[in-house]
Amino acid sequence: MTQFQYPAPKLFIAGEWRGVEGRDTIPVVNPATEEVIAQLPVATIADLDEALDAANRAFAQWRATSAFERATILHRAGQLMRERAVHIGHVSTVEQGKVLAESTAEATASGDIFDWFAEEARRAYGRIVPSKQPGVRHNVLKEAIGPIAAFTPWNFPLTIPSRKLAAALAAGCTVIIKPAEETPGTCLELARALDDAGLPKGVLNVVFGHPAQISEHLIASPVIKKISFTGSTAVGKHLSELAARGMKKTTMELGGHAPVIVCDDADIDQAALAMARSKYRNAGQICIAPTRFYLHDSVHDRFVDAFIGHVTRLKVGNGLDPTTTMGPLANERRLGAMASLINDAVGKGARLQTGGARVGNVGNFWQPTLLCDVPNTADIMNIEPFGPIAVTQRFDDLDAAIREANRLPYGLAAYAFTASSSRANALGERIEAGMIGINFAVLTGPETPFGGIKESGHGSEGGIEGLDGYLNTKYVAQA
């Protein structure tokens, strides 16, 4: 087998691949080795303007392309991603750190996302509304919004761009996407698959650089009709303010701090296994990762013991090592954040049950950690850790547990475990979150909506809701 070589990242503008020549650069770092693996070209203002012009010019052609033809290209891109999944997985693991099996599975699943939206493109129906006036027809039409500016983070460098691109392209929109500078190669492999699948030049443009400069320039342009962002609540609010100046539509998938309620009648072994797997996947760097565990007092200790049993079997290491089950944090600054949150919690009375320290002195590795009986005054009960830390509190009244679960301004994902159907119904109705898993931990799929409420954002990606977010509704009355 040929030894893997990380491909040199480039800009992709108007169907052309542009390298570092004449541009500033940003180093791309392998989080497992701290090695600089590439230099990323920084888009100039001229590059951004060319991307805007390309997206604007290509929109007329792409929106007029039949849904069947758009679907054919998206299907072909999805197939290429599956065929190249091993290569794409290596690119992702080297630049992001997650276990290779997870990266490869992400590439395969992203191909499925393109298949889903390829079919949804053919079902973007309007409707005819019966008229009370004879001879009048009320037509409701669905039309592509226009060129889109999309911004994606480093934790799922393929899944998140795929959700945005597949839906936007299926709807007939053109796109300028700025993926995370930490993980450029993965999204570029996605762009390469679309280019090889026959996507017309200019329909997709990929740029990198200084996030504030790029977002402000793109959002201010009259070419851009919608913004789709996944990232922190603070940045999402800022981009929403910029978009509001032009009355531009937005989809915002922002931060979370997912609660877990485990009732006294729950299957503890099932809950502990499902939540341990979910919590420490991708080293806890998942916006829907379960973090705040509210455990009924009668099962608290039993759940903790079962949970730790799974945690202690995790092997932290380089994601390219086939024996590794949890990779590094994506960047060095997360190590300091983990230490600060843990020290603060312990200082305020929490008990450190397992983990709590950096692993080694090279690479951004952190032990999977569990803190018990953590007071609400601890920072980690109020700030999303975005890392491999879980925390517990006890409850003996379900109403009180639900109030605690809803206490924060976030409402992205939540989980609950109970054997009672009536309790399950009540939890589903009363927990304030855009996505809730009851006796179930997998909340993502091409066919289901993904999004939050409150300060976790608005709009959905995935499902029919994901496609609808890139369509305008037009009403035409015809006599």
C-alpha positions in Angstrom: 0.0 0.0 0.0 1.3 3.5 -0.9 2.2 5.5 2.1 -0.3 8.2 2.9 0.8 11.8 2.1 -1.3 14.7 3.3 -2.4 16.7 0.2 -1.4 20.3 0.0 -4.5 22.4 0.8 -5.7 25.0 -1.8 -8.5 27.4 -2.5 -11.2 26.4 -4.9 -12.6 29.3 -6.8 -14.6 29.4 -10.0 -13.6 25.8 -10.6 -9.9 26.4 -10.2 -7.5 25.1 -7.5 -5.3 27.9 -6.2 -2.2 27.4 -4.1 -0.1 29.4 -1.7 1.7 31.4 -4.5 1.5 35.1 -3.6 -0.7 34.6 -0.5 -0.2 34.6 3.2 -0.4 31.2 4.8 -1.6 29.5 8.0 0.1 26.4 9.3 -1.9 23.2 9.5 -0.9 21.1 12.6 -1.4 17.4 13.3 -2.9 17.4 16.9 -1.5 14.0 17.7 2.1 14.9 16.9 2.2 18.7 16.9 3.8 18.5 13.5 3.1 21.2 10.9 1.9 19.1 8.0 1.0 21.9 5.5 0.7 25.6 4.8 -2.9 26.8 4.1 -3.3 29.7 1.6 -5.2 32.7 2.9 -7.8 34.1 0.6 -7.2 37.7 -0.4 -10.0 40.2 -0.9 -9.6 39.7 -4.6 -10.1 36.0 -4.1 -13.3 36.5 -2.2 -14.6 38.9 -4.8 -13.9 36.3 -7.5 -15.7 33.7 -5.5 -18.7 36.0 -5.1 -18.7 36.7 -8.8 -18.4 33.0 -9.7 -21.3 32.1 -7.4 -23.4 34.9 -8.7 -22.8 34.0 -12.4 -23.3 30.3 -11.8 -26.5 30.6 -9.9 -28.7 31.4 -13.0 -27.4 28.2 -14.7 -27.6 26.0 -11.6 -31.1 27.0 -10.5 -32.3 26.3 -14.1 -30.7 22.9 -14.1 -33.4 20.2 -13.6 -33.8 18.6 -10.2 -33.1 15.3 -12.0 -29.7 16.5 -13.3 -28.8 18.0 -10.0 -29.6 14.8 -8.3 -27.5 12.8 -10.7 -24.4 14.9 -9.9 -25.1 14.7 -6.1 -25.5 10.9 -6.4 -22.2 10.6 -8.3 -20.4 12.8 -5.7 -21.8 10.6 -2.9 -20.5 7.5 -4.6 -17.1 9.0 -5.1 -16.9 9.9 -1.4 -17.7 6.3 -0.5 -15.1 5.0 -2.9 -12.5 7.4 -1.4 -13.6 6.9 2.2 -10.3 5.4 3.3 -8.2 8.2 1.8 -10.6 10.9 3.1 -10.5 9.3 6.5 -6.7 9.5 6.6 -6.8 13.2 5.7 -9.3 13.9 8.5 -7.5 11.9 11.2 -4.2 13.5 10.4 -5.5 17.1 10.6 -8.3 16.6 13.2 -7.2 13.7 15.4 -10.2 11.5 15.6 -9.9 7.7 15.4 -9.4 6.5 11.8 -12.5 4.2 11.9 -14.6 7.3 12.9 -13.1 9.4 10.1 -13.7 6.7 7.5 -17.2 6.1 8.7 -17.8 9.9 8.5 -16.8 9.9 4.9 -19.2 7.0 4.1 -22.0 8.6 6.0 -21.5 11.9 4.2 -21.9 10.1 0.9 -25.3 9.0 2.3 -26.2 12.6 3.0 -25.6 13.5 -0.6 -27.8 10.5 -1.7 -30.6 11.7 0.6 -30.7 15.3 -0.7 -30.3 14.1 -4.3 -33.6 12.4 -3.9 -35.2 15.3 -1.9 -34.2 17.7 -4.8 -36.8 15.8 -6.9 -39.4 16.3 -4.3 -39.2 20.0 -3.6 -42.9 20.3 -4.4 -45.0 23.4 -4.5 -48.8 23.1 -4.2 -52.1 24.4 -5.6 -54.4 25.9 -3.0 -58.1 25.7 -3.8 -59.6 29.1 -4.4 -62.9 30.5 -3.2 -63.0 32.7 -6.3 -64.0 31.0 -9.6 -61.4 31.0 -12.3 -58.5 31.8 -9.9 -55.6 29.5 -9.3 -53.4 29.9 -6.2 -49.9 28.5 -6.9 -47.3 28.1 -4.1 -43.9 27.6 -5.6 -40.5 26.7 -4.1 -37.5 28.4 -5.5 -33.8 28.4 -4.6 -32.8 31.3 -2.3 -29.6 32.2 -4.2 -25.9 32.2 -3.4 -25.1 30.9 0.1 -22.3 31.7 2.5 -21.5 28.7 4.7 -19.2 28.5 7.7 -18.2 25.2 9.3 -16.2 24.0 12.3 -13.3 21.6 12.8 -15.0 18.8 14.9 -16.9 17.1 12.0 -15.0 18.5 9.0 -16.9 16.4 6.5 -20.4 15.7 8.0 -21.2 19.4 8.7 -20.1 20.7 5.3 -21.9 17.8 3.6 -25.2 18.7 5.4 -25.0 22.3 4.2 -23.6 21.7 0.7 -25.9 18.7 -0.2 -29.0 20.6 0.9 -28.0 23.9 -0.8 -26.9 22.3 -4.0 -30.0 20.1 -4.2 -32.2 23.2 -3.8 -30.4 24.9 -6.7 -28.3 27.3 -4.7 -24.6 28.1 -5.3 -22.3 28.2 -2.3 -19.2 29.8 -0.9 -18.0 27.8 2.0 -15.3 28.6 4.6 -14.4 25.5 6.5 -12.3 25.6 9.6 -8.6 26.5 9.0 -7.6 23.7 11.4 -9.1 21.0 9.1 -9.0 22.2 5.5 -8.1 19.0 3.7 -11.3 17.1 4.5 -13.7 19.6 3.0 -11.4 20.0 0.0 -11.7 16.3 -0.6 -15.5 16.9 -0.6 -15.1 19.7 -3.1 -12.9 17.4 -5.3 -15.6 14.7 -5.3 -18.2 17.3 -6.4 -15.9 18.7 -9.1 -15.1 15.2 -10.4 -18.8 14.4 -10.3 -19.4 17.2 -12.9 -20.6 20.1 -10.7 -20.5 23.2 -13.0 -17.6 25.6 -12.4 -18.5 28.3 -9.9 -21.4 26.5 -8.2 -19.1 25.7 -5.3 -16.2 27.8 -4.0 -14.0 27.0 -1.0 -12.0 29.7 0.8 -9.9 29.9 3.9 -8.2 32.7 5.9 -9.0 35.0 8.7 -12.6 34.2 9.8 -13.7 37.6 10.8 -12.5 39.2 7.6 -14.0 36.5 5.4 -17.4 36.4 7.2 -17.8 40.2 7.2 -16.8 40.5 3.5 -19.1 37.7 2.3 -22.1 38.6 4.5 -22.0 42.3 3.5 -22.1 41.4 -0.2 -25.4 41.8 -2.0 -24.7 38.6 -3.8 -25.1 36.4 -0.7 -28.8 35.7 0.1 -28.4 33.4 3.1 -25.9 32.4 5.8 -25.5 29.0 7.3 -23.2 28.7 10.3 -22.2 25.9 12.7 -20.2 27.0 15.7 -20.2 28.8 19.0 -23.2 30.8 20.2 -21.1 34.0 20.6 -19.9 33.9 17.0 -23.4 32.9 15.8 -24.9 36.0 17.4 -22.3 38.2 15.7 -22.9 36.7 12.3 -26.7 37.0 12.8 -26.2 40.7 13.5 -24.2 41.1 10.3 -26.9 39.2 8.3 -29.7 41.3 9.8 -28.2 44.4 8.2 -29.2 42.9 4.9 -32.3 41.0 6.1 -30.6 37.8 5.0 -31.9 34.4 6.1 -29.8 32.4 8.5 -29.5 28.9 9.8 -27.6 28.8 13.1 -26.5 25.5 14.7 -24.8 26.8 17.8 -23.5 25.5 21.2 -25.1 23.1 23.5 -24.6 21.5 26.9 -26.6 18.3 26.7 -28.4 17.0 29.9 -29.0 13.4 30.6 -31.8 12.2 32.9 -31.5 8.7 34.2 -34.6 7.6 36.1 -34.8 5.0 38.8 -36.5 2.4 36.5 -33.9 2.8 33.7 -31.8 -0.1 32.3 -28.6 1.1 33.9 -26.2 -1.1 31.9 -27.8 0.0 28.6 -27.7 3.7 29.6 -24.1 3.6 30.8 -22.9 1.9 27.7 -24.8 4.2 25.3 -23.7 7.4 27.1 -20.1 6.4 27.5 -19.8 5.7 23.8 -21.6 8.9 22.9 -19.7 11.1 25.4 -16.2 10.2 24.4 -16.6 9.8 20.7 -14.4 12.3 19.0 -12.9 13.0 22.4 -16.1 14.7 23.5 -15.8 17.4 20.8 -19.4 17.1 19.7 -22.0 19.7 20.1 -24.6 17.1 21.1 -22.3 15.1 23.4 -24.0 14.2 26.7 -22.3 16.1 29.6 -24.7 17.0 32.5 -25.9 13.7 34.0 -28.8 13.9 36.3 -29.0 10.5 38.0 -31.7 9.3 40.4 -30.2 9.0 43.8 -31.1 5.3 44.0 -29.1 4.5 40.8 -26.4 7.1 40.9 -23.6 5.0 42.2 -24.5 2.0 40.1 -24.6 4.1 36.9 -21.2 5.7 37.8 -19.6 2.3 38.4 -20.9 1.0 35.1 -20.0 4.2 33.2 -16.4 4.1 34.6 -16.1 0.4 33.6 -16.5 1.5 30.0 -14.4 4.6 30.3 -11.4 2.8 31.7 -11.3 0.5 28.7 -10.8 3.5 26.3 -7.3 3.8 24.9 -6.1 7.3 24.2 -3.7 7.8 21.4 -2.9 8.7 17.8 -6.0 8.1 15.7 -4.0 6.3 13.0 -3.1 3.6 15.5 -5.8 0.8 15.0 -5.8 0.1 18.8 -6.7 3.7 19.7 -10.3 4.3 20.7 -10.1 8.0 21.6 -7.9 10.5 19.8 -6.5 13.9 20.8 -8.2 17.2 21.2 -8.1 19.2 18.0 -5.9 22.1 19.3 -3.6 22.9 22.1 -5.8 25.6 23.7 -8.4 22.9 24.6 -5.9 21.3 27.1 -5.9 24.5 29.2 -9.7 24.7 29.0 -10.0 21.1 30.3 -7.6 21.7 33.2 -9.4 25.0 34.2 -12.8 23.4 34.2 -11.8 20.4 36.3 -9.8 22.4 38.8 -12.6 24.8 39.3 -15.2 22.0 39.8 -13.0 20.1 42.3 -12.3 23.4 44.1 -16.0 23.9 44.6 -16.6 20.4 46.0 -16.9 18.0 43.0 -15.3 14.5 43.3 -12.9 13.5 40.5 -13.9 9.8 39.8 -11.6 9.1 36.9 -9.3 10.9 34.5 -8.6 14.6 35.0 -5.1 15.0 33.4 -3.2 15.4 30.2 -1.8 12.2 28.6 2.0 12.5 27.8 3.7 15.8 26.8 3.4 15.6 23.0 0.1 15.9 21.3 -3.2 17.2 22.6 -4.2 14.1 24.6 -6.5 14.3 27.6 -7.8 11.5 29.8 -11.5 10.7 29.6 -12.9 12.3 32.8 -15.8 11.9 35.1 -16.7 14.3 37.9 -19.4 13.5 40.5 -21.7 15.6 42.6 -20.8 18.8 40.8 -22.5 21.9 42.2 -24.2 24.4 39.9 -21.7 27.0 40.9 -18.9 25.1 39.0 -18.1 26.6 35.6 -18.5 23.2 33.9 -22.2 23.1 34.9 -22.7 26.3 32.9 -20.1 26.2 30.2 -20.0 23.6 27.5 -16.6 21.7 27.9 -16.4 20.5 24.3 -14.0 17.8 25.5 -13.9 14.4 27.3 -15.5 15.5 30.6 -18.8 14.3 32.0 -20.4 15.5 35.3 -23.1 14.2 37.6 -25.7 15.4 40.0 -28.3 13.4 42.0 -32.1 13.9 42.0 -35.0 12.3 43.8 -37.8 14.3 42.1 -38.2 14.1 38.3 -39.8 17.6 38.1 -36.6 19.0 39.8 -34.4 17.1 37.3 -36.3 18.5 34.4 -36.0 22.0 35.8 -32.2 21.5 36.1 -32.0 20.1 32.5 -33.8 23.2 31.3 -31.9 25.6 33.5 -29.3 26.8 30.9 -30.1 29.0 27.9 -29.0 26.2 25.5 -31.4 23.7 23.9 -29.6 21.6 21.3 -29.7 18.0 22.4 -30.8 16.1 25.5 -31.1 12.4 26.6 -33.2 10.5 29.0 -33.6 6.8 30.1 -36.7 5.3 31.6 -38.7 2.1 31.3 -42.0 4.0 31.7 -43.8 5.1 28.5 -45.7 7.8 30.4 -42.4 9.2 31.8 -40.9 9.0 28.3 -43.7 11.0 26.8 -43.5 13.6 29.6 -39.7 13.9 29.2 -40.1 14.3 25.4 -42.7 17.1 25.9 -41.1 19.0 28.8 -37.3 18.9 28.0 -36.4 22.1 26.1 -34.2 20.9 23.3 -34.3 20.6 19.5 -33.3 16.9 19.6 -34.1 14.4 22.4 -33.0 10.8 22.6 -35.0 8.6 25.0 -33.4 5.3 25.6 -31.4 6.1 22.4 -28.2 8.0 21.7 -27.9 8.4 18.0 -29.5 11.8 17.0 -28.0 12.3 13.5 -29.1 11.0 10.1 -29.6 12.3 6.6 -33.4 11.9 7.0 -33.9 13.6 10.3 -33.8 17.3 11.3 -30.7 18.5 13.2 -30.9 21.8 15.1 -31.6 23.5 18.4 -33.7 26.1 20.1 -33.1 28.9 22.6 -29.4 30.1 22.3 -28.5 26.9 20.5 -29.7 28.4 17.3 -32.6 28.1 14.8 -33.3 26.2 11.7 -32.5 22.6 10.9 -30.1 20.6 8.8 -31.0 17.2 7.6 -34.4 15.9 6.7 -36.9 17.8 4.6 -36.4 20.7 6.9 -32.8 20.9 5.7 -33.8 21.3 2.1 -36.6 23.8 2.9 -34.0 26.1 4.6 -32.5 26.8 1.2 -35.8 27.5 -0.6 -38.0 30.6 -0.9 -41.8 30.2 -0.9 -43.5 32.2 -3.7 -47.2 32.6 -4.0 -48.7 33.3 -7.5 -52.4 34.0 -7.9 -53.4 33.5 -11.5 -56.8 34.4 -13.0 
